[in-house]
Amino acid sequence: PGEQVREALDPAVNVSASRDFAASMVNSTRAAPGGFGSVALPLSTFDGQDVAAVDGGVDVLMYLFKRDVRTDKPAQEVLQTDLLGVTLASASGAAALVIKGLPAPIVLAIPFAANPT
């Protein structure tokens, strides 16, 4: 835990991976890959998780797609924003954590294109 964020940036997709202690992740905002948007995790993000699943840290994987991967149409015909995916996984078991029933939302901030159509 506490590892530096690693990013791979490409015109089609940006990817980032990091590992940190659960306690240092809550009530914080993390930049999306390439700095385009962010993810804000509320204090209750890991409530209800098995302590053993998050004790060794949590892996954060973020994908920012610059195009809709479900279609062959050009991005400007389909997207008003980029597509942001976030996975929180147990660093000790690599299994994705099921986050649900939070009293406060996880907030994804994704900027709109300058001139959306």
C-alpha contacts under 8 A as a table, 3 or more apart, distances in Angstrom:
res1	aa1	res2	aa2	distance
1	P	19	R	5.03
1	P	20	D	4.07
1	P	21	F	5.58
1	P	56	G	7.38
1	P	57	G	5.53
1	P	58	V	7.58
2	G	19	R	6.07
2	G	20	D	4.58
2	G	21	F	6.80
3	E	18	S	6.29
3	E	19	R	5.62
3	E	20	D	6.54
4	Q	18	S	6.39
4	Q	19	R	7.74
5	V	16	S	6.64
5	V	17	A	5.77
5	V	18	S	4.64
5	V	19	R	7.69
6	R	16	S	5.45
6	R	17	A	5.32
6	R	18	S	6.39
7	E	14	N	7.25
7	E	15	V	5.58
7	E	16	S	4.25
7	E	17	A	6.57
7	E	33	P	6.42
7	E	34	G	7.48
8	A	14	N	5.78
8	A	15	V	5.21
8	A	16	S	6.41
8	A	33	P	7.89
9	L	13	V	6.57
9	L	14	N	4.44
9	L	15	V	6.45
9	L	33	P	7.45
9	L	34	G	6.60
10	D	13	V	5.27
10	D	14	N	5.68
11	P	14	N	7.69
11	P	66	K	6.93
12	A	65	F	6.10
12	A	66	K	4.96
12	A	67	R	6.26
13	V	63	Y	6.90
13	V	64	L	5.56
13	V	65	F	4.42
13	V	66	K	5.59
13	V	67	R	7.75
14	N	33	P	5.47
14	N	34	G	6.53
14	N	63	Y	5.77
14	N	64	L	5.00
14	N	65	F	6.48
14	N	66	K	7.94
15	V	33	P	5.62
15	V	61	L	7.38
15	V	62	M	5.66
15	V	63	Y	4.63
15	V	64	L	6.39
16	S	32	A	7.57
16	S	33	P	5.33
16	S	60	V	7.90
16	S	61	L	5.80
16	S	62	M	5.24
16	S	63	Y	6.71
17	A	59	D	7.05
17	A	60	V	5.63
17	A	61	L	4.67
17	A	62	M	6.58
18	S	59	D	5.68
18	S	60	V	5.28
18	S	61	L	6.79
19	R	57	G	6.38
19	R	58	V	5.50
19	R	59	D	4.40
19	R	60	V	6.20
19	R	91	A	7.17
20	D	24	S	6.98
20	D	25	M	6.96
20	D	57	G	5.28
20	D	58	V	5.55
20	D	59	D	6.71
21	F	24	S	5.48
21	F	25	M	6.61
21	F	54	V	7.62
21	F	55	D	7.39
21	F	56	G	7.18
21	F	57	G	4.41
21	F	58	V	6.08
22	A	25	M	5.17
22	A	26	V	6.61
22	A	46	F	7.25
22	A	54	V	6.35
22	A	55	D	7.50
22	A	57	G	5.91
22	A	58	V	5.95
23	A	26	V	5.83
24	S	28	S	7.71
25	M	28	S	5.76
25	M	41	L	6.98
26	V	41	L	5.28
26	V	42	P	5.54
26	V	43	L	4.81
26	V	44	S	7.27
26	V	45	T	6.45
26	V	46	F	7.99
27	N	40	A	7.15
27	N	41	L	5.56
27	N	42	P	4.80
27	N	43	L	4.82
28	S	40	A	5.70
28	S	41	L	5.72
28	S	42	P	7.20
29	T	38	S	6.53
29	T	39	V	5.48
29	T	40	A	4.10
29	T	41	L	6.36
30	R	38	S	5.47
30	R	39	V	5.23
30	R	40	A	6.32
31	A	34	G	7.83
31	A	35	G	5.44
31	A	36	F	7.23
31	A	37	G	6.15
31	A	38	S	4.29
31	A	39	V	6.44
32	A	35	G	5.30
32	A	36	F	5.64
32	A	37	G	5.22
32	A	38	S	4.68
32	A	39	V	6.74
32	A	62	M	6.68
32	A	63	Y	7.89
32	A	64	L	7.24
32	A	84	L	7.93
33	P	36	F	6.46
33	P	62	M	6.68
33	P	63	Y	6.95
33	P	64	L	6.44
35	G	38	S	7.42
36	F	110	I	6.88
36	F	111	P	6.95
37	G	108	L	7.40
37	G	109	A	5.02
37	G	110	I	4.56
37	G	111	P	6.00
38	S	108	L	5.88
38	S	109	A	5.08
38	S	110	I	6.83
39	V	106	I	7.07
39	V	107	V	5.67
39	V	108	L	4.67
39	V	109	A	6.33
40	A	106	I	5.76
40	A	107	V	5.02
40	A	108	L	6.56
41	L	45	T	6.20
41	L	105	P	7.70
41	L	106	I	5.09
41	L	107	V	6.85
42	P	45	T	5.50
42	P	104	A	6.22
42	P	105	P	6.69
42	P	106	I	6.12
43	L	46	F	7.88
44	S	47	D	5.20
44	S	102	L	6.37
44	S	103	P	7.25
44	S	104	A	7.31
45	T	99	I	6.93
45	T	102	L	6.76
45	T	106	I	7.71
46	F	49	Q	5.54
46	F	54	V	7.99
46	F	99	I	7.20
49	Q	53	A	6.94
49	Q	54	V	7.28
49	Q	97	L	7.84
50	D	53	A	5.29
50	D	54	V	6.99
51	V	54	V	5.53
51	V	55	D	5.67
52	A	55	D	5.19
52	A	56	G	7.28
53	A	56	G	7.13
53	A	90	S	5.36
53	A	91	A	7.63
53	A	92	S	6.63
53	A	93	G	7.03
54	V	57	G	5.18
54	V	58	V	5.85
54	V	90	S	5.66
54	V	91	A	7.17
54	V	92	S	7.62
56	G	90	S	7.56
56	G	91	A	5.98
56	G	92	S	5.63
57	G	90	S	6.56
57	G	91	A	5.20
57	G	92	S	7.15
58	V	88	L	6.50
58	V	89	A	5.61
58	V	90	S	4.94
58	V	91	A	4.93
59	D	87	T	7.92
59	D	88	L	5.71
59	D	89	A	5.02
59	D	90	S	6.14
59	D	91	A	5.42
59	D	94	A	7.81
60	V	86	V	7.11
60	V	87	T	5.85
60	V	88	L	4.88
60	V	89	A	6.59
61	L	86	V	5.78
61	L	87	T	5.13
61	L	88	L	6.59
62	M	84	L	7.09
62	M	85	G	5.56
62	M	86	V	4.59
62	M	87	T	6.48
63	Y	83	L	7.88
63	Y	84	L	5.68
63	Y	85	G	5.01
63	Y	86	V	6.59
64	L	82	D	6.48
64	L	83	L	5.53
64	L	84	L	4.52
64	L	85	G	6.44
65	F	68	D	6.91
65	F	69	V	7.64
65	F	82	D	5.76
65	F	83	L	4.96
65	F	84	L	6.42
66	K	75	A	7.25
66	K	82	D	5.14
66	K	83	L	6.70
67	R	74	P	7.37
67	R	75	A	4.84
67	R	78	V	8.00
67	R	79	L	6.99
67	R	82	D	6.83
67	R	83	L	7.42
68	D	71	T	5.96
68	D	72	D	7.91
68	D	75	A	6.43
68	D	78	V	7.01
68	D	79	L	6.92
68	D	83	L	7.31
69	V	72	D	7.45
73	K	77	E	6.49
73	K	78	V	6.91
74	P	77	E	5.57
74	P	78	V	6.88
75	A	78	V	5.22
75	A	79	L	5.50
76	Q	79	L	5.90
76	Q	80	Q	7.61
76	Q	117	T	7.88
79	L	82	D	6.74
80	Q	112	F	6.18
80	Q	113	A	6.32
80	Q	116	P	5.62
80	Q	117	T	7.16
81	T	110	I	6.69
81	T	111	P	6.45
81	T	112	F	4.88
81	T	113	A	6.00
82	D	110	I	6.88
82	D	111	P	7.72
82	D	112	F	7.72
84	L	108	L	7.97
84	L	110	I	7.49
87	T	96	A	6.64
87	T	97	L	7.89
88	L	96	A	5.79
88	L	97	L	5.76
89	A	93	G	7.91
89	A	94	A	5.62
89	A	95	A	5.32
89	A	96	A	4.00
89	A	97	L	5.08
90	S	93	G	5.33
90	S	94	A	4.96
90	S	95	A	5.54
90	S	96	A	6.37
90	S	97	L	6.50
91	A	94	A	5.34
91	A	95	A	7.97
99	I	102	L	7.60
102	L	105	P	6.30
112	F	116	P	6.99
113	A	116	P	5.38
